[in-house]
Amino acid sequence: MSEHPEPLGPVPLREIRSAADRIRRYAVRTPLIRLQTDALPAKVWLKLENLQPIGSFKIRGAANALLQIDRERLKAGVYTASAGNMAQGVGWMARALGVPFSVIVPDHAPQTKLDAISRLGGAVIPRPFDEWWRVLQEHGDPELEGEFVHPVSDARVIAGNGTIGLEILEDLPHVDTIVVPFGGGGLSGGIASGVRTLAPDVRVFAAEVETAAPLRAAFDAGEPVEVEYTATFVDGIGSRAVLPEMWPLVHELLAGSLVVSIEKVAAAIRTLVERNRVIAEGAGAAPVAAAIDGLSGDGHVVCVVSGGNLDIARLRTILEGHTP
């Protein structure tokens, strides 16, 4: 646990390639498919991380992190702080390795994700949002035993996430732009680390929602600043501020932040279901909303559909033409 974590820089390509080998038994090599809709400003492709065993990309970073922790240290268990998807990633791996795990969750975490944690055998520890956010800032909770796996600012997690970028470049070498949901920068920073080394002309953008867009505010101010945060059905991204240790990484590697409304995210979810038969959660649909809106430019654009863990009731509301 640390109150002043060291700033993080780009992850070396060798670490991402090592992660790809390490996690092969646990993470799926997800497909890249075209978005089947008309009159778009770009050729839009979907990287379907919602097809991972836990319904989210988080299994990649969780697997890479836990597989590098000494087994003796794991005996006391592991824990993380997550709205749900990282919790499932850590939980999936903890169960595979036979170690106990617990999860500190914000009080607005969706029931679908809480139920998934329980199915994996994890202990759920709810906290008010500000207290949950403090655990992320301080990299742990002194009241809990075991190894803390940070969902964002852990180089092992970022390297695992970066394997997505390698797969995109292998499947679509002529990609022009990659749009990635921005929760804390671990996914976008990992993807951009590998892409910059292998294909430096490819732009990597973050996708945020208007109700919580700390990266856009940080780019505008030239440093992390606190923003107003409003909880919505888009629960997998958004926070009050960019973590200070993540700012050097995302500031150096990302081309910018594409901000969309929650209404456009809901519309993107409907489009994905109707045209591709793909179910995305709000975070996973945010890049698609940005691409449909023309914010990501033309050419070949890949949208990382980061997860598909959307409450059925919310999905029903969205498919009926409303925004939860």
Secondary structure, DSSP 4 states (H G I P E B T S, - for coil): --SSPPP--PPPHHHHHHHHHHTTTTS----EEE---SS-SSEEEEEEGGGSTTSBTHHHHHHHHHTTS-HHHHTT-EEEE-SSHHHHHHHHHHHHHT--EEEEEETT--HHHHHHHHHTTPEEEEE-HHHHHHHHHHTS-TTS-SEE--SSS-HHHHHHHHHHHHHHHHH-TT--EEEEE-SSSHHHHHHHHHHHHH-TTSEEEEEEETTB-HHHHHHHHTS---------S--SS--SS--TTTHHHHHHH--EEEEE-HHHHHHHHHHIIIII-----HHHHHHHHHHHTTTT-SSEEEEEE-B----HHHHHHHHTT---
